[in-house]
Amino acid sequence: MNRSETLEAANELINGDRAKDYGDAYDNHGRIAEGWNIILRGALNSHGYLTPAHVALMMDWVKTSRLIETIDHEDSWIDKAGYTALGAEFVALQNRSTDQIIKDARNGTRTTDGNVRA
């Protein structure tokens, strides 16, 4: 796909079904910004930085913001469940001991399977 085709495809998405599903883009991004600011403040207060689990919360909030506009958008509900599962997994990984992290690295153990969606 070349740049013109990419831009045409993006134009169709943001002015087509997505605009209908998620409402006004500026309003939706405003809701997302509000939630992300809350998550970011919490992350900085508790950890001093963002963790992968915080990012999972932020992505979940994107889906929540979309659902506020269209509560019956099934794909957003599924994505929210996926981000919740990933966030829980990330917390468990983050809480591993240093010895376990080194052992996993030596064994070539991957922390996740790389799949976000089934």
N, C-alpha and C positions, 0 to 999 in steps of 0.2 A: 504494500500500500504506500503510495507516495504522499507528500505533504498535502496536496490539494484534496486527495481522496480522504485523508485523515480529517482534514478540516470540514469537509462536507459531511462525513459521518458524525462528527461531533456536533455540527449544526443541527442535524436531524434529531440527535438525542436530546440536546438541551432545549430545543424548541418543539419537541414532539411529546412522546409518552412521559418522559421524565418530568417535563414541565407540568403535565397534567397530574402525575402521581405525587410529586413532592411540593407543588405550589410554587409561589414566587421564589426565584433563586436567591435574591437578596434577603428575603425574610428567613428562608431556610438556613442560609449561611449565618445569619445573625443568631438564630437559635443554637446552631452548632458552636459558634464562638462563645456564647454564654456558658454552655456546658463544658467546653474545653477549658475555659478560664477557671472554672470551679475545680476541675480535675487537676489542672496544672498547679494551682495554688495548694491543693491537698498533697500532691506529689512532692512539691518543693518543701512543704512543711514537714512531711513525714520522712522523706528520703534525701532531699536536697537535689534531686534530679528525676527525670522521667525514667521509668522502667518499662520493659515490654508489657507488663501487666497494665500499667497506666495507659499505654497505647491501645491495648485491647478495650479498656474502658472508653477511650476517646472514640474508637471506631464503633463501639456499641452505641455511643451517644449520637453518632451520625445517623445510624439506623433509627434510633428513638426519635430524632428530630424529623425524620421523614415520615415516621408513623404518626406523629402528631398531626400531620397534614392529611394522611390517608391511612387510617387505622387498620384497614383490611388488606394492606399490601403484604401478601404472604411471604414474598422473597425477603423483605426486611425483617420479618419475625424469624425466619430461618437463619439469616445472617447474624441477628442478635444472639441467638442460641449458640452459634458457632464462635462468636467473639467471647461469650461468657465461658465456654469450654476452654478456649485457648488461654484466656486470662487466668483461669484456675490452674492450668498446666504450667503457665509461666511463673506463677507464684511458687509452685512446688519446685520448679527448676531453680529459681532464684534462691530458695532456702536450702539448697544442697550444701554440704560441707565442702571445704576446700579440697580435702582428700578425695571426695567423690567426684568433684569436677576434674581433678587431675587424672583419676582413674578412668573416667569416661573419655577424656581427651586421648589418653594413651591407647584405649581400646577402639578408638574411632567411633564411639557411640554418638549418634546424632541425638540432639535434644528434642527435636520434633521430626515428624515424617515429611514435613514440607508442604503438606496438603492443607489448604484452608477450607476448601469445599470438597465434599464427596463427589 
